[in-house]
Amino acid sequence: MIEKAYPMTAEGKAKLEAELEDLKVNKRKEIVERIKIARSYGDLSENSEYESAKDEQAFVEGRITTLEKMIRFAEIIEVQNVDTDMVSLGRKVTFVELPDGDEETYIIVGSAEADPLEGKISNDSPIAKALLGKHIGEEVVIGTPGGDMNVKIVRVEQA
């Protein structure tokens, strides 16, 4: 079976590695301690603290597994080999919405490090899919759930 590659920047991979380390070193210990304390309360069948700690433990173990897989199959994005005016993974793209001129800027990253609140959108998002491979000055139609959006690419920069 071929595993899925997870495109990401070197910074994104380092962030995932730090999260994984924190979960393994700190969070696991905290949860084990919470489970020990909850067990000391007696009857586990009606012990909400115990159930809560076990649920959190399951979530953390699942996240650890996911992070390990993402890191193992990480594909580091190299933006140096791409045209400087072309939208690609790892680049910051600024476009103007037509006709009213609202300007938006995003960094296009792999899904593993997407964080819309930080302006990082996944290469799988409708906006990124429409912009990837396009150049400064091109007009692009982006299909979104709210309808089509016409934009013009005004800047492409190293992120």
C-alpha positions, -999 to 999 in steps of 0.1 A, spaced: 0 0 0 14 34 -10 12 59 19 0 95 13 27 121 12 22 152 34 36 182 17 48 208 42 75 234 49 105 226 70 90 250 96 57 231 95 75 198 101 94 212 130 62 225 145 46 190 142 77 174 158 76 198 187 39 190 192 46 153 191 74 157 216 52 176 240 24 150 237 48 122 244 68 138 272 43 160 290 7 153 281 10 115 285 23 119 320 -4 144 330 -31 121 318 -16 90 336 -15 111 368 -52 122 363 -62 85 358 -43 75 389 -61 102 410 -95 93 395 -90 57 403 -83 65 439 -119 79 441 -132 43 441 -161 30 419 -150 35 383 -185 29 368 -198 63 379 -165 82 380 -167 111 355 -131 122 362 -119 87 352 -140 87 320 -128 121 311 -92 112 316 -96 80 296 -113 99 267 -84 125 267 -59 96 267 -76 81 237 -75 115 219 -39 121 227 -28 86 216 -47 91 183 -31 125 178 4 109 184 -3 83 158 -14 109 133 16 131 139 40 102 137 25 92 103 26 128 90 62 133 100 73 99 86 57 107 52 65 145 52 75 159 18 94 191 24 84 218 0 114 234 -19 103 268 -33 137 278 -46 133 258 -78 100 275 -88 95 307 -108 95 337 -85 62 350 -99 43 316 -98 20 305 -71 32 273 -55 33 255 -21 52 274 5 47 308 -12 27 338 0 2 350 -25 -17 383 -25 -47 388 -48 -73 415 -53 -109 405 -55 -126 418 -87 -143 442 -92 -143 458 -57 -106 455 -50 -106 437 -16 -70 424 -11 -63 390 6 -30 373 14 -25 337 21 5 313 25 -2 280 6 9 250 27 2 213 28 -29 202 47 -8 191 77 1 227 86 -29 246 74 -41 272 99 -65 297 84 -63 320 115 -26 325 107 -33 330 70 -21 295 60 -44 276 37 -42 240 25 -32 232 -10 -64 211 -11 -86 242 -4 -107 256 -33 -87 289 -32 -53 272 -33 -63 248 -60 -74 276 -83 -43 297 -77 -16 270 -78 5 273 -110 -8 307 -119 14 339 -122 14 375 -111 -11 395 -132 -33 365 -141 -70 367 -134 -85 335 -118 -120 323 -111 -121 306 -77 -151 284 -71 -162 286 -34 -193 273 -16 -206 309 -16 -202 312 -54 -175 321 -79 -150 347 -69 -129 366 -96 -95 376 -85 -63 390 -99 -29 379 -85 -9 409 -75 21 395 -55 38 362 -50 65 361 -23 87 337 -4 68 329 28 
